[in-house]
Amino acid sequence: MEQLATLEAPVRKKKRNCDYLKQYFSFEEPPKEEAFLADNPDIVEILPSIAKDIKTNLDENAQLVLHLLDMGEDWRTLFIYVYTRIDRKITSHYQSVFFDKMFRLFPEISKNLNLAFLHYEI
């Protein structure tokens, strides 16, 4: 019986991580994004920091949505859609800085993560 508890522990931890992310993000298609995140724990680790940075340094009212673009085994990208009213020039600059940092600090993660701003009017 002890072995079964050990086997279940990682599953519970992955599920808890996805649930934890729901305080920062909405999921467009939860089963797809949750399965992707379960296979990519490094992304799970960095997502809360990204959400906090966006909310602190860009738009505290931004709505953040995760969407998995799945084009098969060779190309899966998790998009962070940021719904905001912030000016496009500002979000464009933020996006450039974000990608520069991601490629420099987390080259492996940056291959599977993208950031897109979706603007809306009042």
Salt bridges, closest charged atoms under 4 A:
GLU8 OE1 - ARG12 NH1 3.64
ASP19 OD1 - LYS15 NZ 3.51
ASP19 OD1 - LYS22 NZ 3.81
GLU28 OE2 - HIS67 ND1 2.87
GLU29 OE2 - LYS32 NZ 3.56
GLU34 OE2 - LYS22 NZ 2.86
ASP70 OD1 - ARG76 NE 3.01
GLU73 OE2 - ARG76 NH2 3.35
GLU108 OE2 - LYS111 NZ 3.14
